């Protein structure tokens, strides 16, 4: 939703019923996981 839907964290939070801070944490964790997998080769 953030990148393909071009939604803000607040819009995502409203849409799925969680806080904006939780969206922020989920995005950060997801991006860190992806970066780790991409750099691990």
mmCIF entry with sequence, helices, sheets and N, C-alpha, C, O atoms, coordinates in Angstrom:
data_MODEL
# 
_entry.id   MODEL 
# 
_entity.id                         1 
_entity.type                       polymer 
_entity.pdbx_number_of_molecules   1 
# 
_entity_poly.entity_id                      1 
_entity_poly.type                           'polypeptide(L)' 
_entity_poly.nstd_linkage                   no 
_entity_poly.nstd_monomer                   no 
_entity_poly.pdbx_seq_one_letter_code       
;(UNK)(UNK)(UNK)(UNK)(UNK)(UNK)(UNK)(UNK)(UNK)(UNK)(UNK)(UNK)(UNK)(UNK)(UNK)(UNK)
(UNK)(UNK)(UNK)(UNK)(UNK)(UNK)(UNK)(UNK)(UNK)(UNK)(UNK)(UNK)(UNK)(UNK)(UNK)(UNK)
(UNK)(UNK)(UNK)(UNK)(UNK)(UNK)(UNK)(UNK)(UNK)
;
_entity_poly.pdbx_seq_one_letter_code_can   XXXXXXXXXXXXXXXXXXXXXXXXXXXXXXXXXXXXXXXXX 
_entity_poly.pdbx_strand_id                 A 
# 
loop_
_entity_poly_seq.entity_id 
_entity_poly_seq.num 
_entity_poly_seq.mon_id 
_entity_poly_seq.hetero 
1 1  UNK n 
1 2  UNK n 
1 3  UNK n 
1 4  UNK n 
1 5  UNK n 
1 6  UNK n 
1 7  UNK n 
1 8  UNK n 
1 9  UNK n 
1 10 UNK n 
1 11 UNK n 
1 12 UNK n 
1 13 UNK n 
1 14 UNK n 
1 15 UNK n 
1 16 UNK n 
1 17 UNK n 
1 18 UNK n 
1 19 UNK n 
1 20 UNK n 
1 21 UNK n 
1 22 UNK n 
1 23 UNK n 
1 24 UNK n 
1 25 UNK n 
1 26 UNK n 
1 27 UNK n 
1 28 UNK n 
1 29 UNK n 
1 30 UNK n 
1 31 UNK n 
1 32 UNK n 
1 33 UNK n 
1 34 UNK n 
1 35 UNK n 
1 36 UNK n 
1 37 UNK n 
1 38 UNK n 
1 39 UNK n 
1 40 UNK n 
1 41 UNK n 
# 
_struct_asym.id          A 
_struct_asym.entity_id   1 
# 
loop_
_struct_conf.conf_type_id 
_struct_conf.id 
_struct_conf.pdbx_PDB_helix_id 
_struct_conf.beg_label_comp_id 
_struct_conf.beg_label_asym_id 
_struct_conf.beg_label_seq_id 
_struct_conf.pdbx_beg_PDB_ins_code 
_struct_conf.end_label_comp_id 
_struct_conf.end_label_asym_id 
_struct_conf.end_label_seq_id 
_struct_conf.pdbx_end_PDB_ins_code 
_struct_conf.beg_auth_comp_id 
_struct_conf.beg_auth_asym_id 
_struct_conf.beg_auth_seq_id 
_struct_conf.end_auth_comp_id 
_struct_conf.end_auth_asym_id 
_struct_conf.end_auth_seq_id 
_struct_conf.pdbx_PDB_helix_class 
_struct_conf.details 
_struct_conf.pdbx_PDB_helix_length 
HELX_P HELX_P1 AA1 UNK A 9  ? UNK A 16 ? UNK A 9  UNK A 16 1 ? 8  
HELX_P HELX_P2 AA2 UNK A 20 ? UNK A 40 ? UNK A 20 UNK A 40 1 ? 21 
# 
_struct_conf_type.id          HELX_P 
_struct_conf_type.criteria    ? 
_struct_conf_type.reference   ? 
# 
loop_
_atom_site.group_PDB 
_atom_site.id 
_atom_site.type_symbol 
_atom_site.label_atom_id 
_atom_site.label_alt_id 
_atom_site.label_comp_id 
_atom_site.label_asym_id 
_atom_site.label_entity_id 
_atom_site.label_seq_id 
_atom_site.pdbx_PDB_ins_code 
_atom_site.Cartn_x 
_atom_site.Cartn_y 
_atom_site.Cartn_z 
_atom_site.occupancy 
_atom_site.B_iso_or_equiv 
_atom_site.pdbx_formal_charge 
_atom_site.auth_seq_id 
_atom_site.auth_comp_id 
_atom_site.auth_asym_id 
_atom_site.auth_atom_id 
_atom_site.pdbx_PDB_model_num 
ATOM 1   N N  . UNK A 1 1  ? 0.823  -1.202  0.000  1.00 0.00 ? 1  UNK A N  1 
ATOM 2   C CA . UNK A 1 1  ? 0.000  0.000   0.000  1.00 0.00 ? 1  UNK A CA 1 
ATOM 3   C C  . UNK A 1 1  ? 0.861  1.258   0.000  1.00 0.00 ? 1  UNK A C  1 
ATOM 4   O O  . UNK A 1 1  ? 0.532  2.244   -0.660 1.00 0.00 ? 1  UNK A O  1 
ATOM 5   N N  . UNK A 1 2  ? 1.945  1.220   0.730  1.00 0.00 ? 2  UNK A N  1 
ATOM 6   C CA . UNK A 1 2  ? 2.781  2.416   0.846  1.00 0.00 ? 2  UNK A CA 1 
ATOM 7   C C  . UNK A 1 2  ? 3.432  2.772   -0.482 1.00 0.00 ? 2  UNK A C  1 
ATOM 8   O O  . UNK A 1 2  ? 3.433  3.937   -0.879 1.00 0.00 ? 2  UNK A O  1 
ATOM 9   N N  . UNK A 1 3  ? 3.975  1.800   -1.158 1.00 0.00 ? 3  UNK A N  1 
ATOM 10  C CA . UNK A 1 3  ? 4.734  2.084   -2.367 1.00 0.00 ? 3  UNK A CA 1 
ATOM 11  C C  . UNK A 1 3  ? 3.916  1.868   -3.636 1.00 0.00 ? 3  UNK A C  1 
ATOM 12  O O  . UNK A 1 3  ? 4.004  2.669   -4.567 1.00 0.00 ? 3  UNK A O  1 
ATOM 13  N N  . UNK A 1 4  ? 3.130  0.812   -3.688 1.00 0.00 ? 4  UNK A N  1 
ATOM 14  C CA . UNK A 1 4  ? 2.349  0.548   -4.891 1.00 0.00 ? 4  UNK A CA 1 
ATOM 15  C C  . UNK A 1 4  ? 1.048  1.335   -4.906 1.00 0.00 ? 4  UNK A C  1 
ATOM 16  O O  . UNK A 1 4  ? 0.569  1.727   -5.970 1.00 0.00 ? 4  UNK A O  1 
ATOM 17  N N  . UNK A 1 5  ? 0.479  1.564   -3.739 1.00 0.00 ? 5  UNK A N  1 
ATOM 18  C CA . UNK A 1 5  ? -0.756 2.334   -3.645 1.00 0.00 ? 5  UNK A CA 1 
ATOM 19  C C  . UNK A 1 5  ? -0.521 3.809   -3.427 1.00 0.00 ? 5  UNK A C  1 
ATOM 20  O O  . UNK A 1 5  ? -1.454 4.611   -3.464 1.00 0.00 ? 5  UNK A O  1 
ATOM 21  N N  . UNK A 1 6  ? 0.755  4.173   -3.194 1.00 0.00 ? 6  UNK A N  1 
ATOM 22  C CA . UNK A 1 6  ? 1.139  5.571   -2.972 1.00 0.00 ? 6  UNK A CA 1 
ATOM 23  C C  . UNK A 1 6  ? 0.329  6.210   -1.839 1.00 0.00 ? 6  UNK A C  1 
ATOM 24  O O  . UNK A 1 6  ? -0.106 7.357   -1.940 1.00 0.00 ? 6  UNK A O  1 
ATOM 25  N N  . UNK A 1 7  ? 0.134  5.440   -0.756 1.00 0.00 ? 7  UNK A N  1 
ATOM 26  C CA . UNK A 1 7  ? -0.612 5.934   0.392  1.00 0.00 ? 7  UNK A CA 1 
ATOM 27  C C  . UNK A 1 7  ? 0.350  6.376   1.489  1.00 0.00 ? 7  UNK A C  1 
ATOM 28  O O  . UNK A 1 7  ? 1.459  5.854   1.602  1.00 0.00 ? 7  UNK A O  1 
ATOM 29  N N  . UNK A 1 8  ? -0.079 7.328   2.283  1.00 0.00 ? 8  UNK A N  1 
ATOM 30  C CA . UNK A 1 8  ? 0.708  7.741   3.436  1.00 0.00 ? 8  UNK A CA 1 
ATOM 31  C C  . UNK A 1 8  ? 0.531  6.719   4.556  1.00 0.00 ? 8  UNK A C  1 
ATOM 32  O O  . UNK A 1 8  ? -0.369 5.881   4.514  1.00 0.00 ? 8  UNK A O  1 
ATOM 33  N N  . UNK A 1 9  ? 1.397  6.803   5.548  1.00 0.00 ? 9  UNK A N  1 
ATOM 34  C CA . UNK A 1 9  ? 1.265  5.912   6.697  1.00 0.00 ? 9  UNK A CA 1 
ATOM 35  C C  . UNK A 1 9  ? -0.081 6.111   7.383  1.00 0.00 ? 9  UNK A C  1 
ATOM 36  O O  . UNK A 1 9  ? -0.705 5.145   7.824  1.00 0.00 ? 9  UNK A O  1 
ATOM 37  N N  . UNK A 1 10 ? -0.524 7.345   7.474  1.00 0.00 ? 10 UNK A N  1 
ATOM 38  C CA . UNK A 1 10 ? -1.817 7.634   8.101  1.00 0.00 ? 10 UNK A CA 1 
ATOM 39  C C  . UNK A 1 10 ? -2.960 7.020   7.308  1.00 0.00 ? 10 UNK A C  1 
ATOM 40  O O  . UNK A 1 10 ? -3.889 6.465   7.895  1.00 0.00 ? 10 UNK A O  1 
ATOM 41  N N  . UNK A 1 11 ? -2.907 7.110   5.994  1.00 0.00 ? 11 UNK A N  1 
ATOM 42  C CA . UNK A 1 11 ? -3.951 6.520   5.157  1.00 0.00 ? 11 UNK A CA 1 
ATOM 43  C C  . UNK A 1 11 ? -3.976 5.000   5.298  1.00 0.00 ? 11 UNK A C  1 
ATOM 44  O O  . UNK A 1 11 ? -5.046 4.394   5.362  1.00 0.00 ? 11 UNK A O  1 
ATOM 45  N N  . UNK A 1 12 ? -2.800 4.392   5.346  1.00 0.00 ? 12 UNK A N  1 
ATOM 46  C CA . UNK A 1 12 ? -2.717 2.942   5.534  1.00 0.00 ? 12 UNK A CA 1 
ATOM 47  C C  . UNK A 1 12 ? -3.314 2.559   6.884  1.00 0.00 ? 12 UNK A C  1 
ATOM 48  O O  . UNK A 1 12 ? -4.100 1.616   6.980  1.00 0.00 ? 12 UNK A O  1 
ATOM 49  N N  . UNK A 1 13 ? -2.936 3.293   7.919  1.00 0.00 ? 13 UNK A N  1 
ATOM 50  C CA . UNK A 1 13 ? -3.441 3.017   9.268  1.00 0.00 ? 13 UNK A CA 1 
ATOM 51  C C  . UNK A 1 13 ? -4.960 3.092   9.312  1.00 0.00 ? 13 UNK A C  1 
ATOM 52  O O  . UNK A 1 13 ? -5.614 2.215   9.877  1.00 0.00 ? 13 UNK A O  1 
ATOM 53  N N  . UNK A 1 14 ? -5.516 4.129   8.720  1.00 0.00 ? 14 UNK A N  1 
ATOM 54  C CA . UNK A 1 14 ? -6.973 4.276   8.688  1.00 0.00 ? 14 UNK A CA 1 
ATOM 55  C C  . UNK A 1 14 ? -7.628 3.133   7.920  1.00 0.00 ? 14 UNK A C  1 
ATOM 56  O O  . UNK A 1 14 ? -8.671 2.619   8.323  1.00 0.00 ? 14 UNK A O  1 
ATOM 57  N N  . UNK A 1 15 ? -7.015 2.749   6.829  1.00 0.00 ? 15 UNK A N  1 
ATOM 58  C CA . UNK A 1 15 ? -7.596 1.718   5.972  1.00 0.00 ? 15 UNK A CA 1 
ATOM 59  C C  . UNK A 1 15 ? -7.626 0.349   6.643  1.00 0.00 ? 15 UNK A C  1 
ATOM 60  O O  . UNK A 1 15 ? -8.598 -0.393  6.502  1.00 0.00 ? 15 UNK A O  1 
ATOM 61  N N  . UNK A 1 16 ? -6.554 0.012   7.377  1.00 0.00 ? 16 UNK A N  1 
ATOM 62  C CA . UNK A 1 16 ? -6.512 -1.332  7.964  1.00 0.00 ? 16 UNK A CA 1 
ATOM 63  C C  . UNK A 1 16 ? -6.792 -1.354  9.468  1.00 0.00 ? 16 UNK A C  1 
ATOM 64  O O  . UNK A 1 16 ? -6.799 -2.417  10.087 1.00 0.00 ? 16 UNK A O  1 
ATOM 65  N N  . UNK A 1 17 ? -7.019 -0.186  10.043 1.00 0.00 ? 17 UNK A N  1 
ATOM 66  C CA . UNK A 1 17 ? -7.475 -0.128  11.422 1.00 0.00 ? 17 UNK A CA 1 
ATOM 67  C C  . UNK A 1 17 ? -6.403 -0.277  12.490 1.00 0.00 ? 17 UNK A C  1 
ATOM 68  O O  . UNK A 1 17 ? -6.654 -0.859  13.545 1.00 0.00 ? 17 UNK A O  1 
ATOM 69  N N  . UNK A 1 18 ? -5.205 0.248   12.224 1.00 0.00 ? 18 UNK A N  1 
ATOM 70  C CA . UNK A 1 18 ? -4.144 0.250   13.226 1.00 0.00 ? 18 UNK A CA 1 
ATOM 71  C C  . UNK A 1 18 ? -3.595 1.664   13.354 1.00 0.00 ? 18 UNK A C  1 
ATOM 72  O O  . UNK A 1 18 ? -3.966 2.547   12.581 1.00 0.00 ? 18 UNK A O  1 
ATOM 73  N N  . UNK A 1 19 ? -2.718 1.882   14.319 1.00 0.00 ? 19 UNK A N  1 
ATOM 74  C CA . UNK A 1 19 ? -2.168 3.222   14.504 1.00 0.00 ? 19 UNK A CA 1 
ATOM 75  C C  . UNK A 1 19 ? -1.108 3.526   13.444 1.00 0.00 ? 19 UNK A C  1 
ATOM 76  O O  . UNK A 1 19 ? -0.513 2.621   12.858 1.00 0.00 ? 19 UNK A O  1 
ATOM 77  N N  . UNK A 1 20 ? -0.890 4.802   13.216 1.00 0.00 ? 20 UNK A N  1 
ATOM 78  C CA . UNK A 1 20 ? 0.147  5.230   12.273 1.00 0.00 ? 20 UNK A CA 1 
ATOM 79  C C  . UNK A 1 20 ? 1.519  4.782   12.763 1.00 0.00 ? 20 UNK A C  1 
ATOM 80  O O  . UNK A 1 20 ? 2.370  4.406   11.956 1.00 0.00 ? 20 UNK A O  1 
ATOM 81  N N  . UNK A 1 21 ? 1.745  4.818   14.070 1.00 0.00 ? 21 UNK A N  1 
ATOM 82  C CA . UNK A 1 21 ? 3.035  4.390   14.622 1.00 0.00 ? 21 UNK A CA 1 
ATOM 83  C C  . UNK A 1 21 ? 3.281  2.918   14.349 1.00 0.00 ? 21 UNK A C  1 
ATOM 84  O O  . UNK A 1 21 ? 4.410  2.516   14.066 1.00 0.00 ? 21 UNK A O  1 
ATOM 85  N N  . UNK A 1 22 ? 2.231  2.110   14.433 1.00 0.00 ? 22 UNK A N  1 
ATOM 86  C CA . UNK A 1 22 ? 2.386  0.683   14.146 1.00 0.00 ? 22 UNK A CA 1 
ATOM 87  C C  . UNK A 1 22 ? 2.714  0.471   12.667 1.00 0.00 ? 22 UNK A C  1 
ATOM 88  O O  . UNK A 1 22 ? 3.538  -0.381  12.335 1.00 0.00 ? 22 UNK A O  1 
ATOM 89  N N  . UNK A 1 23 ? 2.087  1.226   11.788 1.00 0.00 ? 23 UNK A N  1 
ATOM 90  C CA . UNK A 1 23 ? 2.413  1.159   10.361 1.00 0.00 ? 23 UNK A CA 1 
ATOM 91  C C  . UNK A 1 23 ? 3.888  1.500   10.168 1.00 0.00 ? 23 UNK A C  1 
ATOM 92  O O  . UNK A 1 23 ? 4.596  0.815   9.429  1.00 0.00 ? 23 UNK A O  1 
ATOM 93  N N  . UNK A 1 24 ? 4.347  2.551   10.828 1.00 0.00 ? 24 UNK A N  1 
ATOM 94  C CA . UNK A 1 24 ? 5.742  2.968   10.719 1.00 0.00 ? 24 UNK A CA 1 
ATOM 95  C C  . UNK A 1 24 ? 6.687  1.846   11.152 1.00 0.00 ? 24 UNK A C  1 
ATOM 96  O O  . UNK A 1 24 ? 7.681  1.574   10.480 1.00 0.00 ? 24 UNK A O  1 
ATOM 97  N N  . UNK A 1 25 ? 6.375  1.203   12.267 1.00 0.00 ? 25 UNK A N  1 
ATOM 98  C CA . UNK A 1 25 ? 7.218  0.110   12.765 1.00 0.00 ? 25 UNK A CA 1 
ATOM 99  C C  . UNK A 1 25 ? 7.212  -1.077  11.809 1.00 0.00 ? 25 UNK A C  1 
ATOM 100 O O  . UNK A 1 25 ? 8.254  -1.681  11.551 1.00 0.00 ? 25 UNK A O  1 
ATOM 101 N N  . UNK A 1 26 ? 6.032  -1.408  11.285 1.00 0.00 ? 26 UNK A N  1 
ATOM 102 C CA . UNK A 1 26 ? 5.935  -2.530  10.344 1.00 0.00 ? 26 UNK A CA 1 
ATOM 103 C C  . UNK A 1 26 ? 6.729  -2.262  9.070  1.00 0.00 ? 26 UNK A C  1 
ATOM 104 O O  . UNK A 1 26 ? 7.416  -3.148  8.562  1.00 0.00 ? 26 UNK A O  1 
ATOM 105 N N  . UNK A 1 27 ? 6.633  -1.038  8.558  1.00 0.00 ? 27 UNK A N  1 
ATOM 106 C CA . UNK A 1 27 ? 7.386  -0.686  7.355  1.00 0.00 ? 27 UNK A CA 1 
ATOM 107 C C  . UNK A 1 27 ? 8.887  -0.751  7.603  1.00 0.00 ? 27 UNK A C  1 
ATOM 108 O O  . UNK A 1 27 ? 9.632  -1.291  6.785  1.00 0.00 ? 27 UNK A O  1 
ATOM 109 N N  . UNK A 1 28 ? 9.327  -0.207  8.720  1.00 0.00 ? 28 UNK A N  1 
ATOM 110 C CA . UNK A 1 28 ? 10.755 -0.214  9.039  1.00 0.00 ? 28 UNK A CA 1 
ATOM 111 C C  . UNK A 1 28 ? 11.277 -1.641  9.163  1.00 0.00 ? 28 UNK A C  1 
ATOM 112 O O  . UNK A 1 28 ? 12.348 -1.964  8.649  1.00 0.00 ? 28 UNK A O  1 
ATOM 113 N N  . UNK A 1 29 ? 10.515 -2.494  9.847  1.00 0.00 ? 29 UNK A N  1 
ATOM 114 C CA . UNK A 1 29 ? 10.937 -3.881  10.020 1.00 0.00 ? 29 UNK A CA 1 
ATOM 115 C C  . UNK A 1 29 ? 10.954 -4.625  8.686  1.00 0.00 ? 29 UNK A C  1 
ATOM 116 O O  . UNK A 1 29 ? 11.874 -5.395  8.410  1.00 0.00 ? 29 UNK A O  1 
ATOM 117 N N  . UNK A 1 30 ? 9.938  -4.392  7.866  1.00 0.00 ? 30 UNK A N  1 
ATOM 118 C CA . UNK A 1 30 ? 9.860  -5.052  6.561  1.00 0.00 ? 30 UNK A CA 1 
ATOM 119 C C  . UNK A 1 30 ? 11.003 -4.626  5.654  1.00 0.00 ? 30 UNK A C  1 
ATOM 120 O O  . UNK A 1 30 ? 11.619 -5.460  4.992  1.00 0.00 ? 30 UNK A O  1 
ATOM 121 N N  . UNK A 1 31 ? 11.287 -3.332  5.623  1.00 0.00 ? 31 UNK A N  1 
ATOM 122 C CA . UNK A 1 31 ? 12.380 -2.835  4.786  1.00 0.00 ? 31 UNK A CA 1 
ATOM 123 C C  . UNK A 1 31 ? 13.728 -3.354  5.269  1.00 0.00 ? 31 UNK A C  1 
ATOM 124 O O  . UNK A 1 31 ? 14.591 -3.680  4.454  1.00 0.00 ? 31 UNK A O  1 
ATOM 125 N N  . UNK A 1 32 ? 13.920 -3.435  6.578  1.00 0.00 ? 32 UNK A N  1 
ATOM 126 C CA . UNK A 1 32 ? 15.172 -3.967  7.122  1.00 0.00 ? 32 UNK A CA 1 
ATOM 127 C C  . UNK A 1 32 ? 15.346 -5.436  6.734  1.00 0.00 ? 32 UNK A C  1 
ATOM 128 O O  . UNK A 1 32 ? 16.449 -5.866  6.398  1.00 0.00 ? 32 UNK A O  1 
ATOM 129 N N  . UNK A 1 33 ? 14.262 -6.196  6.781  1.00 0.00 ? 33 UNK A N  1 
ATOM 130 C CA . UNK A 1 33 ? 14.313 -7.603  6.384  1.00 0.00 ? 33 UNK A CA 1 
ATOM 131 C C  . UNK A 1 33 ? 14.674 -7.738  4.911  1.00 0.00 ? 33 UNK A C  1 
ATOM 132 O O  . UNK A 1 33 ? 15.525 -8.549  4.547  1.00 0.00 ? 33 UNK A O  1 
ATOM 133 N N  . UNK A 1 34 ? 14.029 -6.946  4.070  1.00 0.00 ? 34 UNK A N  1 
ATOM 134 C CA . UNK A 1 34 ? 14.334 -6.987  2.634  1.00 0.00 ? 34 UNK A CA 1 
ATOM 135 C C  . UNK A 1 34 ? 15.784 -6.611  2.352  1.00 0.00 ? 34 UNK A C  1 
ATOM 136 O O  . UNK A 1 34 ? 16.468 -7.269  1.568  1.00 0.00 ? 34 UNK A O  1 
ATOM 137 N N  . UNK A 1 35 ? 16.242 -5.544  3.003  1.00 0.00 ? 35 UNK A N  1 
ATOM 138 C CA . UNK A 1 35 ? 17.639 -5.131  2.807  1.00 0.00 ? 35 UNK A CA 1 
ATOM 139 C C  . UNK A 1 35 ? 18.604 -6.235  3.227  1.00 0.00 ? 35 UNK A C  1 
ATOM 140 O O  . UNK A 1 35 ? 19.588 -6.505  2.539  1.00 0.00 ? 35 UNK A O  1 
ATOM 141 N N  . UNK A 1 36 ? 18.320 -6.860  4.345  1.00 0.00 ? 36 UNK A N  1 
ATOM 142 C CA . UNK A 1 36 ? 19.172 -7.941  4.824  1.00 0.00 ? 36 UNK A CA 1 
ATOM 143 C C  . UNK A 1 36 ? 19.212 -9.109  3.860  1.00 0.00 ? 36 UNK A C  1 
ATOM 144 O O  . UNK A 1 36 ? 20.274 -9.684  3.621  1.00 0.00 ? 36 UNK A O  1 
ATOM 145 N N  . UNK A 1 37 ? 18.073 -9.460  3.311  1.00 0.00 ? 37 UNK A N  1 
ATOM 146 C CA . UNK A 1 37 ? 18.020 -10.570 2.363  1.00 0.00 ? 37 UNK A CA 1 
ATOM 147 C C  . UNK A 1 37 ? 18.714 -10.221 1.053  1.00 0.00 ? 37 UNK A C  1 
ATOM 148 O O  . UNK A 1 37 ? 19.355 -11.076 0.442  1.00 0.00 ? 37 UNK A O  1 
ATOM 149 N N  . UNK A 1 38 ? 18.592 -8.980  0.623  1.00 0.00 ? 38 UNK A N  1 
ATOM 150 C CA . UNK A 1 38 ? 19.219 -8.575  -0.635 1.00 0.00 ? 38 UNK A CA 1 
ATOM 151 C C  . UNK A 1 38 ? 20.734 -8.486  -0.508 1.00 0.00 ? 38 UNK A C  1 
ATOM 152 O O  . UNK A 1 38 ? 21.454 -8.818  -1.449 1.00 0.00 ? 38 UNK A O  1 
ATOM 153 N N  . UNK A 1 39 ? 21.222 -8.043  0.637  1.00 0.00 ? 39 UNK A N  1 
ATOM 154 C CA . UNK A 1 39 ? 22.670 -7.920  0.808  1.00 0.00 ? 39 UNK A CA 1 
ATOM 155 C C  . UNK A 1 39 ? 23.317 -9.251  1.170  1.00 0.00 ? 39 UNK A C  1 
ATOM 156 O O  . UNK A 1 39 ? 24.523 -9.418  0.989  1.00 0.00 ? 39 UNK A O  1 
ATOM 157 N N  . UNK A 1 40 ? 22.535 -10.199 1.677  1.00 0.00 ? 40 UNK A N  1 
ATOM 158 C CA . UNK A 1 40 ? 23.071 -11.510 2.028  1.00 0.00 ? 40 UNK A CA 1 
ATOM 159 C C  . UNK A 1 40 ? 23.327 -12.353 0.776  1.00 0.00 ? 40 UNK A C  1 
ATOM 160 O O  . UNK A 1 40 ? 24.086 -13.322 0.807  1.00 0.00 ? 40 UNK A O  1 
ATOM 161 N N  . UNK A 1 41 ? 22.686 -11.969 -0.308 1.00 0.00 ? 41 UNK A N  1 
ATOM 162 C CA . UNK A 1 41 ? 22.966 -12.574 -1.576 1.00 0.00 ? 41 UNK A CA 1 
ATOM 163 C C  . UNK A 1 41 ? 22.236 -13.800 -1.914 1.00 0.00 ? 41 UNK A C  1 
ATOM 164 O O  . UNK A 1 41 ? 22.437 -14.361 -2.991 1.00 0.00 ? 41 UNK A O  1 
# 
